[in-house]
């Protein structure tokens, strides 16, 4: 997976967490020492990266055959 894809995944995770904050599912930790938002973001990023890396790998294998 290329760096551009990883950045897009991080951006997507940030948007998801922002929505969690707006919907009251995650506390707004702006200007605090609370890193809950970052923990949410890291979990989402890890899962998306794992899932999308697998799909990207499968897509390239399919293209080669």
JORA-V356615 format. One record per helix or strand of 3 or more residues. SS is the DSSP state (alpha for helix, beta for strand). FROM is the first residue (numbers start at 1). LEN is the number of residues. If there is no record, write none. Layout:
SS;FROM;LEN
SS;FROM;LEN
//
This chain:
alpha;3;20
alpha;36;29
//
